[in-house]
Amino acid sequence: MKRYIVFALAAVVATGTLITATARVSAQADAVKQIVSDCLAIQNAIMALHPIHVALIAGQWKVLSEGDYAVAEQTHKSITFADVYKQGNNYAWVHSHSFSESGKQTATQLCFRQADGSLERARQAATVPNLDAAGAEAAYYTPDGKVIQKTSLFEVNDPAIAKSVKELAFYQVLP
């Protein structure tokens, strides 16, 4: 009889662990779906707007006019750009890309929560057009900056990632 009770308790504990793990995975999947929906809504809302162009020039971030941006964009060597979009009064979306000395491009896209300016999603790719492709690396974040889920090749130490809008390297120069 004791053997059956021990077995029953072990089954209950194992089932509880399984249910807890399943619930956690389901909650993560729901959180990611919500983030994808939120970021898509932000992207759709801002794409008709003109971004604020900033570039890292001679070690300092500077806001660029459309003309200056067009000229600087032709450089393709040792330069970093960011296009920053506002939704309402808040910065919500950042496309950044940089070129190495050899001309190799890397691109990062950040989507920020409107409620508190915390990072919701970051995407990485070799080029700006690839940021919107299915193969882009991605990570999804909680409001306190913890990763909920990420693709296997996502680079968590990417210097272009900021956990909040105010942590962006160029935040102080934004209008």
WOVENSUL-V705364 format. One line per field, one symbol per residue. ss: DSSP state (A for helix, B for strand, O for the rest). phi: phi as a letter, one per 30 degrees, with the letter a starting at -180 (. if undefined). A space follows every 10 residues. Layout:
# WOVENSUL-V705364
ss: ???
phi: ???
This chain:
# WOVENSUL-V705364
ss: OAAAAAAAAA AAAAAAAAAA AAAAAAAAAA AAAAAAAAAA AAAAAAOOOO OBBBBBBOOB BBBBOAAAAA AAAOOOOOBB BBBBBBBOOB BBBBBBBBBO OOOOBBBBBB BBOOOOOBBB BBBBBOOOAA AAOOOOBBBB BOOOOOBBBB OOOOOOOOOO OOOBAAAOOO AAAOO
phi: .ddddddddd dddddddddd dddddddddd ddeddedddd ddeddcddcd dccbbcbhib dbdcdedddd dddddhbhbb bbccccbicc dbbbcbabbd edjdcbbbbb ccdddbiddc bbbbadbeed dcdddddbbc bdecjdddab ddcdcdcedd dbdbedcdec edcdd
